[in-house]
Amino acid sequence: MKFSQFKYERPNYDSIKKEFLECVEDIKKSCTYEEQQENIHKINLLRNKIETLSNIASIRYSIDTLNKFYQEEKNYWDEYLPLYEELNSYFYDVVINSKFKCDLIKKFGKQFFTIIDYSLKSFSKDIISELQEENKLCSEYTKLLASAQIMFDGEERNLSSMGKFMYSNCRKTRELANKAYYNFFEENESKFDDIFDKLVKLRDKISKKLGFEDFVELGYIRMMRSDYREDMVENIRKQVLKYVVPMANELYKKQAKRLGLENLSYIDEDVEFLTGNARLKGDSKYIIQNGQRMYSELSKETEEFFNFMLENELMDLETKKGKGAGGYCTYIPDYKSPFIFSNFNQTYDDIDVLTHEAGHAFQLYMSRWIDMPEINFPTLDSCEIHSMSMEFITWPWMNLFFKEDTDKYKFTHLSTAVKFIPYGIIVDEFQHYVYKNPNEDKAKRKEKWRYLEKKYLPHRNYDNNSFLDRGCWWFKQGHIFKNPFYYIDYVLAQLCALQFWKKMIQDRDAGWQDYINICRVGGTKSFLDIVSVGNLHSPFDNDCVKSIIGEVKSWFDEVNDSKL
C-alpha cells in the first residue's frame, strides 16, 4: 500500500485509554505464561496503532508544515503523546512485576526490560504538563526553521535549498549565500535563544521533579544508555582531542592549499577542491534510478527492500516550500513500513543522506519480525551504526552518481567523516555544560560554544561574521533543541562505521554478513552487544580511536589530493 493511502484519523483518547487499561488488567490476571503472551500481543496491537497514527501525522506535517489539518494534528499529538506515555507506564509496571518475568526475558531479551525500567524512571504523571510544553517548544523550533524565506539569486528559498550556493566553487557566491543563510538566524536570534532557554529550564524542572540531580542524569536514562556513563564519554573526548583533532587540522590545511587560500574561512569549509566538489551527474530522478540499481546489485535483501520503498512511495526526498528542515527515518508499524524524509539540495550531500537514511530504513525492514515497539528500532547510539556504515558500504557504486568525480567524492566523504568527529564532541560537551548549568546566561552559553570550537576545531575562522564568532553556530543543530544528548551517538557510530569501511576493503563478504547480522537483531540488544554482534571493537577501548585513525591516515597517505 502506498503511503498516500495510509489511513489517518485522530484517535479518541478516552476510548483508547479504556481499551488499554482493560488489556493491562488482562495481562495482570493472566494465569499462565502463554495466556500472558497472548494478552501482551493484544496490547501491542493497540500500542502499534497509536504509534502508527502518531508517525503518519508527524511525517505529513514535516512534509508540509503549512498544511492546516496536519498543523492541528501535530498540536494534538504534542498534547496527547505524554498521556499515551502514561498509559505505556501502566503496561511497563505490570510487565516488570510479572510472575512470568524470567520467561518474558527469554522471549523479549534483557534489553527490553532495561528500556521499560528506564522508561519508568523517566516518567511520572506529575510531569505530563511539562512534557506537553516540551513537545510544543520543539514544534515551535521546527516551525521557525521552516519559516525561512530567503531571497537569493532571484528566488525565495528555504534553508535547505541554500546548500548548493553555499557549496559553490565561486567564492563570492559562497560568501553571499552564507551571509544570507546566517542572516536568517541572526534576525531570529532572540527567538532561538528564548525557545532554547525555555527548553533547558523546563528539562531541568522535569529532572528535579523526578528526583534526579540534574537533566544530565535524566538525559542518559531517556537515551537508554545502559552500557556507558559520563566518565566513559569523557575518555572518548580525550582520545578525540589527542588523535582526531590533529588529523582533522591536517586535512583542513591540505584543503586550504588545494583551494589556493592562505587561511580557510568558514565559507570555504564545505568546498574541497578549487574545481568544485564532486558533482552529481543527474537530478533526483537520476539518483533514485541509480539508487535502485545500486541496491539491486548490493544484495538480494537490499534489492527487495529498496523496491518495497519505491513501490509504496515511502520516501519524500526533494525540498519544497513549507517542508521541515533536515532528514530522518521513522517506522510505521501497522504497515511494517520504514519512511525516509529528506531535503535534496542538488549537492553530493543528497547521496550521503540517501545512503544514511537508507541504512536506518534497511535495518527496520530487516527487523520487521519484531512486534514489540520498544525494540524494533535500536537505541540511537546503535542505530547510527547502521546508517553511517551504509554510507561506506555503498562506495563501489558511487561511480553511478559521480562518474569522473568518484574519487573526489570518496576523498571528501572520508575526510568529512574524520572532520565530523571533533564537531560531534563539541555538541555533546556543550550539552553537558548547558544542563549542568541550566540557569546560565544566554550569552555565556554562546561563549562556551565558541570556547569548545576553539578547542576541537582550532582552524575555524569566522572572518567578519560577528554573529557566528559570538558562538551562535549551534542554532541550526536541531538535535540540541529537540533531542538532548543525541549526538555522541554519531561519534560512537562513526568510529564503528569506519571499522565497516575497513572491513569492506579487506573482506567484503564477511563485512556484509556482519552488517546483516546487526540489522536483523533490531533493538533487541544494547549498544555494546550490537558492537559485539558486528565483530567490531568497542569505541570505549583505549586503543580504538588511535587504531581507526591510523587506518584512515594510511589511506589518505596514498592519495595525491592535488590531482583530484
BAVEXDREN-296724 format. One record per residue (C-alpha): residue in three letters; x, y, z negated. Coordinates in Angstrom, 2 decimals. Example, Ala and Ser with C-alpha at 12.3 -4.5 7.8 and 13.67 -1.06 7.14 Angstrom:
<pts>
    aa         X         Y         Z
   ala     12.30     -4.50     -7.80
   ser     13.67     -1.06     -7.14
</pts>
This chain:
<pts>
    aa         X         Y         Z
   met      0.00      0.00      0.00
   lys      1.29      3.45      0.94
   phe      1.97      6.00     -1.79
   ser     -0.70      8.33     -0.40
   gln     -3.21      5.54     -1.06
   phe     -2.18      5.02     -4.67
   lys     -5.29      5.80     -6.69
   tyr     -5.10      8.53     -9.30
   glu     -7.73      9.52    -11.81
   arg     -7.27     11.16    -15.16
   pro     -7.72      8.51    -17.87
   asn    -10.20      9.06    -20.67
   tyr     -8.04      9.12    -23.77
   asp    -10.81      8.15    -26.20
   ser    -11.79      5.05    -24.24
   ile     -8.11      4.11    -23.71
   lys     -7.48      4.53    -27.42
   lys    -10.43      2.29    -28.34
   glu     -9.29     -0.47    -25.97
   phe     -5.66     -0.07    -27.06
   leu     -6.39     -0.39    -30.77
   glu     -8.56     -3.46    -30.11
   cys     -5.59     -5.04    -28.31
   val     -3.30     -4.15    -31.22
   glu     -5.71     -5.81    -33.63
   asp     -5.85     -8.92    -31.44
   ile     -2.03     -9.12    -31.45
   lys     -2.02     -8.74    -35.21
   lys     -4.63    -11.51    -35.71
   ser     -3.01    -13.99    -33.30
   cys     -2.85    -17.43    -34.90
   thr     -0.23    -18.89    -32.56
   tyr      2.75    -17.59    -30.61
   glu      1.01    -18.48    -27.35
   glu     -2.06    -16.50    -28.36
   gln      0.07    -13.51    -29.31
   gln      1.87    -13.74    -26.00
   glu     -1.45    -13.56    -24.16
   asn     -2.55    -10.56    -26.20
   ile      0.75     -8.77    -25.57
   his      0.22     -9.38    -21.85
   lys     -3.24     -7.77    -22.12
   ile     -1.92     -4.65    -23.84
   asn      0.91     -4.38    -21.31
   leu     -1.65     -4.24    -18.51
   leu     -3.16     -1.23    -20.26
   arg      0.21      0.37    -21.04
   asn      1.38     -0.07    -17.44
   lys     -1.86      1.51    -16.21
   ile     -1.15      4.60    -18.36
   glu      2.44      4.81    -17.11
   thr      1.29      4.36    -13.51
   leu     -1.17      7.23    -13.69
   ser      1.28      9.47    -15.53
   asn      4.04      8.85    -12.97
   ile      1.76      9.33     -9.95
   ala      0.65     12.69    -11.34
   ser      4.23     13.71    -12.12
   ile      5.51     12.73     -8.65
   arg      2.73     14.53     -6.80
   tyr      3.24     17.62     -8.93
   ser      7.00     17.70     -8.28
   ile      6.37     17.29     -4.54
   asp      4.13     20.35     -4.60
   thr      4.23     22.45     -7.76
   leu      1.75     24.85     -6.12
   asn     -0.98     22.17     -5.94
   lys     -3.65     23.38     -8.37
   phe     -5.11     19.93     -9.02
   tyr     -1.79     18.38    -10.00
   gln     -0.82     21.51    -11.92
   glu     -3.80     20.76    -14.15
   glu     -2.92     17.08    -14.31
   lys      0.64     17.95    -15.34
   asn     -0.81     20.12    -18.11
   tyr     -2.98     17.18    -19.19
   trp     -0.04     14.80    -19.41
   asp      2.12     17.38    -21.20
   glu     -0.58     17.49    -23.86
   tyr     -1.59     13.84    -23.99
   leu      1.67     11.90    -23.49
   pro      2.57     12.35    -27.19
   leu     -0.87     10.95    -28.07
   tyr     -0.23      7.92    -25.86
   glu      3.16      7.65    -27.54
   glu      1.33      7.46    -30.85
   leu     -0.69      4.52    -29.51
   asn      2.54      2.80    -28.49
   ser      3.82      3.21    -32.05
   tyr      0.90      1.06    -33.31
   phe      1.90     -1.64    -30.83
   tyr      5.56     -1.39    -31.83
   asp      4.72     -1.62    -35.52
   val      2.70     -4.81    -35.16
   val      5.28     -6.46    -32.89
   ile      8.29     -5.63    -35.04
   asn      6.45     -7.10    -38.06
   ser      5.14    -10.14    -36.18
   lys      5.40    -13.54    -37.86
   phe      6.50    -14.80    -34.43
   lys      9.30    -12.26    -34.16
   cys     12.03    -14.87    -33.59
   asp     10.07    -16.30    -30.65
   leu      9.44    -12.81    -29.27
   ile     13.17    -12.01    -29.44
   lys     13.85    -15.16    -27.41
   lys     11.22    -14.08    -24.88
   phe     11.98    -10.35    -24.51
   gly     15.54    -10.09    -25.83
   lys     17.24     -8.18    -28.66
   gln     17.37     -5.00    -26.57
   phe     13.57     -4.76    -26.52
   phe     13.49     -4.85    -30.32
   thr     16.26     -2.26    -30.53
   ile     14.19      0.01    -28.28
   ile     10.99     -0.33    -30.28
   asp     12.90      0.13    -33.54
   tyr     14.45      3.35    -32.18
   ser     11.09      4.45    -30.78
   leu      9.51      4.12    -34.22
   lys     12.35      6.09    -35.79
   ser     11.99      8.91    -33.26
   phe      8.22      9.29    -33.52
   ser      5.64     10.31    -36.09
   lys      2.10     11.59    -35.67
   asp      3.33     14.60    -37.66
   ile      5.36     15.79    -34.64
   ile      2.70     15.40    -31.93
   ser      2.10     19.15    -31.61
   glu      5.87     19.75    -31.33
   leu      6.21     17.07    -28.64
   gln      3.37     18.69    -26.71
   glu      5.13     22.03    -26.92
   glu      8.42     20.44    -25.81
   asn      6.71     18.99    -22.72
   lys      5.17     22.36    -21.87
   leu      8.50     24.17    -22.16
   cys     10.19     21.60    -19.89
   ser      7.42     22.08    -17.33
   glu      7.91     25.84    -17.62
   tyr     11.59     25.36    -16.76
   thr     10.72     23.18    -13.75
   lys      8.23     25.74    -12.51
   leu     10.71     28.59    -12.97
   leu     13.28     26.81    -10.77
   ala     10.64     26.01     -8.16
   ser      9.52     29.67     -8.08
   ala     12.76     30.82     -6.44
   gln     12.07     32.77     -3.24
   ile     15.44     33.82     -1.90
   met     15.59     35.88      1.29
   phe     18.64     34.67      3.19
   asp     19.55     34.53      6.86
   gly     16.18     35.88      7.85
   glu     14.09     33.33      5.93
   glu     12.62     32.84      2.49
   arg     14.35     29.86      0.84
   asn     14.19     27.84     -2.37
   leu     17.25     26.85     -4.41
   ser     17.79     23.52     -2.66
   ser     17.75     24.99      0.84
   met     20.59     27.37     -0.06
   gly     23.02     24.43     -0.23
   lys     24.04     24.37      3.42
   phe     25.02     28.05      3.28
   met     26.95     27.60      0.02
   tyr     28.88     24.77      1.75
   ser     29.55     26.78      4.91
   asn     33.11     26.78      6.27
   cys     32.67     30.52      6.82
   arg     33.90     32.08      3.59
   lys     31.81     35.24      3.99
   thr     28.66     33.14      4.35
   arg     29.59     31.20      1.21
   glu     30.19     34.43     -0.67
   leu     26.83     35.91      0.30
   ala     24.95     32.63     -0.28
   asn     26.44     32.14     -3.76
   lys     25.62     35.75     -4.63
   ala     22.01     35.29     -3.54
   tyr     21.71     31.92     -5.29
   tyr     23.05     33.00     -8.67
   asn     21.26     36.34     -8.44
   phe     18.03     34.40     -8.96
   phe     19.37     33.02    -12.24
   glu     20.71     36.41    -13.34
   glu     17.38     38.11    -12.62
   asn     15.68     35.48    -14.76
   glu     18.40     35.25    -17.43
   ser     16.10     36.21    -20.29
   lys     13.52     33.62    -19.19
   phe     16.09     30.81    -19.07
   asp     17.52     31.94    -22.40
   asp     14.11     32.05    -24.05
   ile     12.98     28.65    -22.76
   phe     16.19     27.00    -23.92
   asp     16.25     28.76    -27.28
   lys     12.70     27.64    -27.97
   leu     13.59     24.06    -26.97
   val     16.66     23.96    -29.22
   lys     14.84     25.28    -32.27
   leu     11.84     23.06    -31.58
   arg     14.01     19.94    -31.30
   asp     15.82     20.87    -34.49
   lys     12.44     21.21    -36.22
   ile     11.39     17.79    -34.89
   ser     14.59     16.16    -36.18
   lys     14.16     17.69    -39.64
   lys     10.52     16.55    -39.81
   leu     11.65     13.01    -39.02
   gly     14.26     13.13    -41.76
   phe     17.39     13.49    -39.64
   glu     20.27     15.80    -40.46
   asp     20.14     17.41    -37.01
   phe     18.98     16.75    -33.48
   val     22.32     15.15    -32.50
   glu     21.44     12.15    -34.65
   leu     17.91     12.03    -33.27
   gly     19.15     12.63    -29.70
   tyr     21.25      9.45    -29.80
   ile     18.25      7.47    -31.02
   arg     15.99      9.00    -28.35
   met     18.55      7.89    -25.76
   met     18.53      4.35    -27.23
   arg     22.29      4.38    -27.80
   ser     22.84      1.27    -29.85
   asp     26.36      0.42    -28.62
   tyr     28.31      3.55    -29.40
   arg     28.47      6.52    -31.75
   glu     29.51     10.15    -31.61
   asp     33.11      9.34    -32.60
   met     33.44      6.90    -29.68
   val     32.24      9.61    -27.29
   glu     34.82     11.99    -28.79
   asn     37.51      9.43    -27.93
   ile     36.33      9.41    -24.29
   arg     36.68     13.20    -24.25
   lys     40.30     12.94    -25.42
   gln     41.09     10.40    -22.71
   val     39.46     12.56    -20.04
   leu     41.44     15.60    -21.21
   lys     44.68     13.60    -21.12
   tyr     44.29     11.63    -17.88
   val     41.48     13.03    -15.72
   val     41.83     16.79    -16.11
   pro     45.45     16.83    -14.80
   met     44.46     14.74    -11.79
   ala     41.41     16.91    -11.09
   asn     43.63     20.01    -11.29
   glu     45.97     18.47     -8.74
   leu     43.04     17.79     -6.42
   tyr     41.88     21.41     -6.73
   lys     45.43     22.64     -5.94
   lys     45.53     20.48     -2.80
   gln     42.07     21.74     -1.87
   ala     43.22     25.38     -2.14
   lys     46.23     24.56      0.02
   arg     44.05     22.90      2.69
   leu     41.81     25.98      2.72
   gly     44.79     28.31      3.01
   leu     43.95     30.02     -0.28
   glu     46.35     31.12     -2.98
   asn     43.60     30.80     -5.59
   leu     40.45     28.70     -5.39
   ser     37.30     30.65     -6.20
   tyr     34.06     29.11     -7.43
   ile     32.59     29.84     -4.00
   asp     35.25     27.58     -2.45
   glu     34.89     24.54     -4.71
   asp     32.26     22.85     -2.56
   val     34.32     23.13      0.65
   glu     37.14     20.63      1.02
   phe     38.57     21.44      4.45
   leu     39.30     24.58      6.47
   thr     37.46     22.99      9.39
   gly     34.47     22.43      7.13
   asn     33.14     19.46      5.17
   ala     32.18     16.18      6.72
   arg     29.12     16.85      8.86
   leu     26.07     14.67      9.17
   lys     25.50     13.74     12.79
   gly     21.73     13.98     12.71
   asp     18.61     15.14     10.90
   ser     16.55     13.46      8.18
   lys     15.02     11.01     10.65
   tyr     18.53     10.06     11.77
   ile     19.58      9.48      8.15
   ile     16.62      7.19      7.47
   gln     17.11      5.20     10.68
   asn     20.75      4.58      9.86
   gly     19.93      4.00      6.22
   gln     17.64      1.20      7.34
   arg     20.43     -0.32      9.43
   met     22.90      0.05      6.55
   tyr     20.71     -1.73      4.03
   ser     19.72     -4.44      6.51
   glu     23.41     -5.25      7.05
   leu     24.43     -4.94      3.38
   ser     22.39     -7.93      2.18
   lys     19.05     -9.69      2.65
   glu     17.96     -8.27     -0.71
   thr     18.68     -4.66      0.25
   glu     17.07     -5.17      3.67
   glu     13.85     -6.35      2.06
   phe     14.00     -3.51     -0.48
   phe     14.54     -0.66      1.98
   asn     11.86     -1.90      4.36
   phe      9.48     -2.03      1.40
   met     10.30      1.60      0.55
   leu      9.77      2.73      4.16
   glu      6.60      0.76      4.82
   asn      4.96      2.10      1.67
   glu      6.18      5.71      2.02
   leu      7.98      5.59     -1.31
   met     10.46      8.35     -0.51
   asp      9.89     12.11     -0.35
   leu     13.23     13.47      0.76
   glu     13.00     16.83      2.52
   thr     12.97     20.18      0.75
   lys      9.96     22.45      1.24
   lys      8.23     25.43     -0.31
   gly      6.92     24.77     -3.80
   lys      8.79     21.49     -4.19
   gly     10.53     20.85     -7.50
   ala     14.33     21.02     -7.55
   gly     16.77     18.09     -7.74
   gly     16.29     14.41     -7.18
   tyr     15.14     11.40     -9.18
   cys     13.90      7.85     -9.02
   thr     10.95      6.56    -11.03
   tyr      8.80      3.44    -11.18
   ile      5.07      2.91    -10.67
   pro      4.41     -0.38    -12.49
   asp      0.89     -1.26    -11.27
   tyr      2.17     -1.18     -7.69
   lys      5.61     -2.59     -8.63
   ser      7.00      0.31     -6.62
   pro     10.07      2.45     -7.17
   phe      9.78      6.02     -5.86
   ile     12.61      8.27     -4.65
   phe     12.27     12.06     -4.81
   ser     14.92     14.31     -3.27
   asn     15.62     17.62     -1.55
   phe     17.67     17.05      1.59
   asn     19.65     20.21      2.44
   gln     21.45     19.16      5.66
   thr     24.82     18.60      3.95
   tyr     26.79     15.48      3.07
   asp     25.01     15.64     -0.30
   asp     22.00     14.11      1.44
   ile     23.86     10.81      1.79
   asp     25.09     10.87     -1.81
   val     21.54     11.50     -3.01
   leu     20.09      8.79     -0.77
   thr     22.56      6.10     -1.87
   his     22.45      7.23     -5.52
   glu     18.68      7.16     -5.86
   ala     18.50      4.02     -3.73
   gly     20.78      2.38     -6.33
   his     18.20      3.15     -9.02
   ala     15.34      2.04     -6.80
   phe     17.05     -1.21     -5.80
   gln     17.64     -2.10     -9.45
   leu     13.95     -1.51    -10.17
   tyr     12.99     -3.58     -7.13
   met     15.19     -6.47     -8.28
   ser     13.75     -6.38    -11.80
   arg     10.06     -6.19    -10.91
   trp      9.64     -9.52    -12.69
   ile      9.74     -7.60    -15.97
   asp      6.25     -6.54    -17.13
   met      7.35     -5.02    -20.43
   pro      7.63     -1.27    -19.59
   glu     10.40     -0.63    -22.13
   ile     12.84     -2.96    -20.36
   asn     12.14     -2.83    -16.62
   phe     14.44      0.22    -16.42
   pro     17.72      0.13    -18.36
   thr     18.75      2.81    -20.81
   leu     20.02      5.85    -18.95
   asp     23.73      5.18    -19.51
   ser     23.28      1.71    -18.00
   cys     21.02      2.68    -15.10
   glu     23.51      5.22    -13.78
   ile     25.96      2.36    -13.16
   his     23.59      1.02    -10.52
   ser     23.16      4.40     -8.81
   met     26.75      5.64     -8.85
   ser     28.12      2.25     -7.83
   met     25.77      2.05     -4.84
   glu     27.36      5.28     -3.55
   phe     30.67      3.39     -3.21
   ile     29.26      0.00     -2.20
   thr     27.83      1.63      0.96
   trp     31.19      3.09      2.08
   pro     31.60      0.64      5.01
   trp     28.54      2.19      6.68
   met     29.44      5.85      6.31
   asn     30.57      5.95      9.93
   leu     26.90      5.68     10.91
   phe     26.23      9.04      9.33
   phe     29.54     10.88      9.80
   lys     31.29      9.25     12.81
   glu     34.64     11.06     13.29
   asp     34.20     12.78      9.91
   thr     34.00      9.50      7.97
   asp     37.49      9.76      6.45
   lys     36.69     13.33      5.45
   tyr     33.57     12.13      3.69
   lys     35.31      9.30      1.81
   phe     38.07     11.63      0.65
   thr     35.52     14.19     -0.53
   his     33.33     11.59     -2.20
   leu     36.15     10.03     -4.23
   ser     37.62     13.43     -5.02
   thr     34.22     14.67     -6.21
   ala     33.82     11.58     -8.40
   val     37.07     12.43    -10.22
   lys     36.28     16.14    -10.45
   phe     32.85     15.38    -11.86
   ile     34.11     13.58    -14.96
   pro     35.50     16.70    -16.74
   tyr     32.31     18.58    -15.88
   gly     30.22     15.77    -17.35
   ile     32.26     16.01    -20.54
   ile     31.57     19.77    -20.72
   val     27.81     19.22    -20.55
   asp     27.96     16.58    -23.28
   glu     30.24     18.52    -25.64
   phe     28.17     21.68    -25.08
   gln     25.01     19.87    -26.11
   his     26.65     18.52    -29.25
   tyr     27.69     22.08    -30.16
   val     24.26     23.55    -29.43
   tyr     22.33     21.07    -31.53
   lys     24.86     21.16    -34.39
   asn     24.30     24.94    -34.40
   pro     20.62     25.39    -33.48
   asn     20.41     28.97    -34.75
   glu     23.45     30.14    -32.82
   asp     23.14     33.43    -30.97
   lys     22.29     33.06    -27.25
   ala     25.45     34.94    -26.26
   lys     27.57     32.66    -28.48
   arg     26.20     29.61    -26.68
   lys     27.35     31.06    -23.39
   glu     30.76     31.84    -24.85
   lys     31.05     28.21    -25.94
   trp     30.17     27.02    -22.42
   arg     32.83     29.27    -20.92
   tyr     35.38     28.08    -23.52
   leu     34.69     24.46    -22.53
   glu     35.02     25.32    -18.83
   lys     38.46     26.80    -19.50
   lys     39.40     23.66    -21.45
   tyr     38.23     20.98    -18.99
   leu     38.10     22.98    -15.73
   pro     41.07     25.33    -16.17
   his     41.20     26.03    -12.43
   arg     37.74     27.63    -12.35
   asn     37.81     31.22    -11.18
   tyr     34.60     33.25    -11.04
   asp     36.23     36.24     -9.33
   asn     33.99     39.22     -9.92
   asn     30.86     37.29    -10.90
   ser     30.39     38.60    -14.44
   phe     27.18     36.59    -14.87
   leu     28.96     33.25    -14.47
   asp     32.06     34.50    -16.29
   arg     29.82     35.09    -19.32
   gly     29.02     31.37    -19.34
   cys     25.69     31.06    -17.53
   trp     26.53     28.32    -15.02
   trp     24.55     25.76    -17.02
   phe     21.17     27.41    -16.38
   lys     20.83     25.29    -13.25
   gln     21.63     22.00    -15.01
   gly     18.17     20.58    -15.63
   his     19.35     17.81    -17.94
   ile     20.47     20.38    -20.52
   phe     16.92     21.70    -20.72
   lys     14.78     18.63    -20.12
   asn     16.87     15.61    -21.15
   pro     19.11     16.46    -24.10
   phe     22.20     14.26    -24.37
   tyr     21.52     12.77    -20.95
   tyr     24.90     13.43    -19.32
   ile     27.65     11.43    -20.96
   asp     25.72      8.67    -19.23
   tyr     27.06      9.85    -15.87
   val     30.63      9.93    -17.19
   leu     30.43      6.39    -18.57
   ala     28.71      5.16    -15.42
   gln     31.25      6.88    -13.16
   leu     34.04      5.01    -14.95
   cys     32.12      1.80    -14.21
   ala     31.29      2.81    -10.62
   leu     34.96      3.43     -9.87
   gln     35.58     -0.13    -11.00
   phe     32.98     -1.32     -8.47
   trp     34.74      0.83     -5.86
   lys     37.91     -1.16     -6.56
   lys     36.04     -4.48     -6.69
   met     34.53     -3.92     -3.23
   ile     38.01     -3.29     -1.80
   gln     39.60     -6.35     -3.43
   asp     36.81     -8.97     -3.16
   arg     33.58     -7.66     -1.69
   asp     31.57    -10.87     -2.13
   ala     32.43    -11.19     -5.82
   gly     31.87     -7.48     -6.37
   trp     28.44     -7.60     -4.73
   gln     27.44    -10.60     -6.83
   asp     28.41     -8.70     -9.99
   tyr     26.26     -5.79     -8.80
   ile     23.26     -8.00     -8.02
   asn     23.56     -9.55    -11.46
   ile     23.37     -6.22    -13.31
   cys     20.36     -5.23    -11.18
   arg     18.43     -8.41    -11.93
   val     18.66     -8.08    -15.73
   gly     16.93     -4.69    -15.59
   gly     16.76     -3.16    -19.03
   thr     16.80     -6.42    -20.97
   lys     20.36     -5.76    -22.16
   ser     22.22     -2.87    -23.80
   phe     24.88     -0.75    -22.09
   leu     27.91     -2.78    -23.17
   asp     26.09     -6.05    -22.45
   ile     25.35     -4.86    -18.90
   val     29.01     -3.85    -18.56
   ser     29.88     -7.42    -19.53
   val     27.36     -8.95    -17.07
   gly     29.03     -6.91    -14.31
   asn     32.52     -8.13    -15.33
   leu     33.53     -4.52    -15.99
   his     35.93     -3.03    -18.53
   ser     34.25     -1.01    -21.24
   pro     34.84      2.75    -20.79
   phe     35.47      2.83    -24.55
   asp     38.56      0.62    -24.27
   asn     41.56      2.82    -24.97
   asp     43.30      1.98    -21.69
   cys     40.21      2.05    -19.45
   val     40.31      5.70    -18.29
   lys     44.07      5.59    -17.74
   ser     43.82      2.40    -15.68
   ile     40.97      3.59    -13.47
   ile     42.54      6.96    -12.77
   gly     45.80      5.21    -11.91
   glu     44.00      3.12     -9.25
   val     42.34      6.19     -7.78
   lys     45.62      8.12     -7.73
   ser     47.24      5.30     -5.75
   trp     44.52      5.62     -3.11
   phe     44.97      9.39     -2.83
   asp     48.76      9.00     -2.61
   glu     48.30      7.01      0.60
   val     46.12      9.67      2.25
   asn     47.54     12.60      4.17
   asp     44.76     15.05      3.37
   ser     46.26     17.76      5.58
   lys     45.43     15.61      8.63
   leu     41.77     15.08      7.80
</pts>
